[in-house]
Amino acid sequence: MTKSSLTAAATQRDRLKNWLLGQAFPLWWQQGYDHARGGFHEKLDQQGQPVEANRRARVQARQVYSYAAAGRLGWDGPAQTAVKEGLRLFLERFQRPDGLVRGVVSPEGVPVDDSVALYDQAFALFSMAQAAQALNDAAGYEAQALVVLAAMRDLLPHPVAGFVEPAGKHRQQSNPHMHLFEACLAWEELTGNKVWTDLADSIAHMALTYFIDAKIGGLREFFAADWSPAEGVDGRIVEPGHQFEWAWLLLRWGTLRSRQDAVEAGLRLITIGEGHGVDKARNVAFNSLLDDFSPHDAAARLWPQTERIKAGCLAGLLIGRADYWQIAADGAEGLWTYLQTAVPGLWYDRMQADGSLIDEAAPASSFYHIICAIVELDQALAKAGA
């Protein structure tokens, strides 16, 4: 391994951690938390002021993770308060009588959209695992998580594998299962409960059997009822960000289970994401490809940059090759572009194909992605001795 790629990744890590601890965490607690009504704001404008909007389940759950991570990273603010109150209000305002989590409430906590998305259930489970670790109460929060999981199995089962989306154009999607996979691995690490291990294994099997196309090696987004690709263009969509994100998860799972096939599938996803889904001129992973790996949407949101970092640094740690560390370093440099805001601690979420960033409010939903990338990069570099 060349030292330069590790050094480059470490330099990027230091810059990102300083930004996170010194600027982002304080701003998003001071301005991004609603200290009057409780809960987290959906967005901050580019002056750092809250944007009044209804609140989505996934954002509240993600922000619980954000401040659980803040505590672990050594932020000197009230991380435990943010986690405890954030999750308490999330469950109080979003959990329906049947145990599932509704989609949207008003800033005061009044239900606005009672419908259920599998994606939101996954983030509910993930946020509870984060709170359990941060607040040292695995038993209490796991009991609450198992209520949600039982409701999912009762109300959202798929006859072949996994779960269905109750509404929307596509009832079968890979992405919600990816976040459920992430939640299961978090709970497995915390409690070792076989419930989470078995569910993680079943989702890994789905990824290797249905989501990843054996002919092309790439992972699709949308599926028909039997988990074959959806009809039309939607069934052909391959997102670079999700190639990286699934790679990160399959590398983790494959290592835990000694499943070399999963590790190899993950590395192939990285090759596809980096080789076809990154615009080298802009140094960004863009939004989507088609299944022949031709560009489909050349605009580039913030979040794929974070997944490029996570996949690169874990592959670098496990495989020991400099080119993977370079992917992480390049991903971190690409991410930094989105963080260049007038008010430090904010971000731009969308880059256009010409490289210009859209001047709009910073969505809180991106914070989870940014933090997770910094945490993973930091941990991988520490293990690599950098």
Residue pairs with C-beta under 8 A, 6 or more apart in sequence:
1 320
1 321
1 322
1 325
2 322
4 322
5 316
5 322
5 323
5 325
5 326
5 329
6 316
6 322
6 325
6 381
6 384
6 386
7 386
8 325
8 326
8 329
9 313
9 316
9 325
9 326
9 328
9 329
9 332
9 377
9 381
9 386
10 381
10 386
11 329
12 328
12 329
12 332
12 333
12 336
12 377
13 332
13 374
13 377
13 378
13 381
15 332
15 336
16 332
16 335
16 336
16 373
16 374
16 377
17 73
17 374
17 378
19 339
19 344
19 345
20 73
20 370
20 371
20 374
21 73
21 74
21 75
23 344
23 345
24 345
24 346
24 367
24 370
25 66
25 67
25 70
25 75
25 77
25 345
26 77
26 345
27 44
27 48
27 343
27 344
27 345
27 346
28 44
28 63
28 66
28 345
28 364
28 367
29 67
29 77
29 78
29 82
31 41
31 44
31 48
31 49
31 50
32 40
32 41
32 44
32 50
32 63
32 364
33 39
33 40
33 41
33 82
33 86
34 40
34 41
34 50
34 107
37 107
37 108
37 109
38 85
38 89
38 109
39 55
39 60
39 86
39 89
39 90
39 93
39 107
39 109
40 55
40 59
40 60
40 63
40 86
40 364
41 50
41 51
41 53
41 55
41 364
42 51
42 53
42 54
42 55
42 56
42 59
42 363
42 364
42 365
43 50
43 51
43 53
43 361
43 362
43 363
43 364
44 50
44 51
44 346
44 361
44 362
44 364
45 51
45 361
45 362
46 341
46 342
46 343
46 346
46 359
46 360
46 361
46 362
47 342
47 343
48 343
48 345
48 346
51 361
52 107
53 107
54 104
54 105
54 106
54 107
54 112
55 104
55 105
55 106
55 107
56 103
56 104
56 120
56 365
57 90
57 94
57 101
57 102
57 103
57 104
57 117
57 120
57 123
57 124
58 117
58 119
58 120
58 123
58 365
59 363
59 364
59 365
60 86
60 89
60 90
60 93
60 94
60 127
61 90
61 120
61 123
61 124
61 126
61 127
62 123
62 127
62 364
62 365
62 367
62 368
63 82
63 86
63 364
63 367
63 368
64 82
64 83
64 86
64 87
64 90
64 127
64 130
64 131
65 126
65 127
65 130
65 368
65 371
65 372
66 367
66 368
66 371
67 79
67 82
67 83
67 86
67 134
68 79
68 83
68 130
68 131
68 133
68 134
69 130
69 371
69 372
69 375
70 77
70 79
70 82
70 371
71 79
71 80
71 83
71 134
72 133
72 134
72 375
73 374
73 375
73 378
79 134
80 134
80 135
83 130
83 131
83 134
83 135
84 131
84 135
87 127
87 128
87 131
87 141
89 109
90 124
90 127
91 144
92 109
93 105
93 109
93 111
94 101
94 102
94 105
94 120
94 124
95 101
95 102
95 124
95 148
96 102
96 114
96 116
98 151
98 155
99 147
99 148
99 150
99 151
100 116
100 121
100 148
100 151
100 152
100 155
100 156
101 116
101 120
101 121
101 124
101 148
102 111
102 113
102 114
102 115
102 116
102 120
103 112
103 113
103 114
103 115
103 116
103 117
103 120
104 111
104 112
104 113
105 111
105 112
106 112
115 166
115 167
116 155
116 156
116 166
116 167
117 165
117 166
117 167
117 168
117 176
118 152
118 156
118 163
118 164
118 165
118 166
118 173
118 176
118 177
118 180
119 175
119 176
119 179
121 148
121 152
121 156
121 176
121 180
122 176
122 177
122 179
122 180
122 182
122 183
123 179
123 183
124 145
124 148
125 145
125 148
125 149
125 180
125 183
125 184
125 187
126 179
126 182
126 183
126 186
128 141
128 142
128 144
128 145
128 148
129 141
129 145
129 183
129 186
129 187
129 190
130 186
131 137
131 141
132 138
132 140
132 141
132 142
132 190
132 191
133 190
135 141
138 190
138 191
142 187
142 190
142 191
142 193
145 187
146 195
149 195
149 199
152 163
155 166
156 163
156 164
156 166
157 163
157 164
158 164
158 172
160 226
160 227
161 202
161 205
161 206
161 209
161 210
161 227
162 172
162 177
162 202
162 203
162 206
163 176
163 177
163 180
164 171
164 172
165 171
165 172
165 173
165 176
169 234
170 222
170 223
170 230
170 234
171 225
172 222
172 223
172 224
172 225
172 227
172 230
173 221
173 222
173 223
174 207
174 210
174 211
174 219
174 220
174 221
174 222
174 223
174 242
174 246
175 221
175 242
177 203
177 206
177 207
177 211
178 203
178 207
178 242
178 245
178 246
178 249
180 199
180 203
181 200
181 203
181 204
181 207
181 249
181 253
182 249
184 196
184 197
184 199
184 200
184 203
185 196
185 200
185 249
185 252
185 253
185 256
187 193
187 196
188 196
188 197
188 200
200 253
201 257
204 250
204 253
204 257
204 259
204 262
206 227
207 219
207 246
207 250
207 265
208 250
208 261
208 262
208 265
209 227
210 223
210 227
211 219
211 220
211 223
211 246
212 218
212 219
212 220
212 246
212 265
212 269
213 219
213 220
213 229
213 291
216 238
216 291
216 293
217 265
217 268
217 269
217 271
217 272
218 238
218 243
218 269
218 272
218 289
218 291
218 293
219 238
219 242
219 243
219 246
219 269
220 229
220 235
220 236
220 237
220 238
220 291
221 234
221 237
221 238
221 239
221 242
222 229
222 230
222 234
222 235
222 237
223 229
223 230
223 235
224 230
224 231
224 235
229 235
229 236
229 291
233 290
233 296
236 290
236 291
237 288
237 289
237 290
237 291
237 296
238 272
238 277
238 288
238 289
238 290
238 291
238 293
239 277
239 287
239 288
239 289
239 304
240 272
240 273
240 276
240 277
240 278
240 285
240 286
240 287
240 288
240 289
240 304
240 308
241 273
241 277
241 285
241 287
241 301
241 303
241 304
241 307
241 308
242 307
243 269
243 270
243 272
243 273
243 277
243 311
244 269
244 270
244 273
244 285
244 304
244 307
244 308
244 310
244 311
244 312
245 307
245 310
245 311
246 266
246 269
247 266
247 267
247 269
247 270
247 273
247 311
247 315
248 266
248 307
248 310
248 311
248 314
248 376
249 266
250 262
250 263
250 265
250 266
250 269
251 262
251 263
251 266
251 267
251 311
251 314
251 315
251 318
252 314
253 259
253 262
254 260
254 261
254 262
254 263
254 265
254 266
255 263
255 318
263 318
266 311
266 315
267 315
267 319
269 311
270 311
270 312
270 315
270 324
270 327
272 293
273 285
273 308
273 311
274 308
274 327
275 293
276 289
276 293
277 285
277 286
277 289
277 304
278 284
278 285
278 286
278 308
278 330
279 286
279 298
279 300
281 355
282 300
282 334
282 351
282 355
283 330
283 333
283 334
283 337
284 300
284 304
284 305
284 334
284 337
284 351
285 300
285 304
285 305
285 307
285 308
285 331
285 334
286 295
286 297
286 298
286 299
286 300
286 304
286 353
287 296
287 297
287 298
287 299
287 300
287 301
287 304
288 295
288 296
288 297
289 295
289 296
290 296
298 353
299 350
299 351
299 352
299 353
300 350
300 351
301 349
301 350
301 351
302 335
302 338
302 347
302 348
302 349
302 350
302 351
302 366
302 369
302 370
303 366
303 369
305 331
305 334
305 335
305 338
305 373
306 331
306 335
306 369
306 370
306 372
306 373
307 369
307 373
308 327
308 328
308 330
308 331
308 334
309 328
309 331
309 332
309 335
309 373
309 376
309 377
310 372
310 373
310 376
310 377
311 327
312 324
312 325
312 326
312 327
312 328
312 329
312 330
312 331
313 324
313 325
313 328
313 376
313 377
313 380
313 381
314 376
314 380
315 321
315 324
315 327
316 322
316 324
316 325
316 327
316 328
316 380
316 384
317 380
317 383
317 384
325 384
328 377
328 380
331 373
332 373
332 377
335 370
335 373
337 351
337 357
338 347
338 348
338 349
338 351
338 357
339 346
339 347
339 370
340 348
341 347
341 348
341 362
346 362
347 362
347 366
347 370
348 357
348 358
348 359
348 360
348 362
349 358
349 360
349 362
349 363
349 366
350 357
350 358
350 360
351 357
351 358
352 358
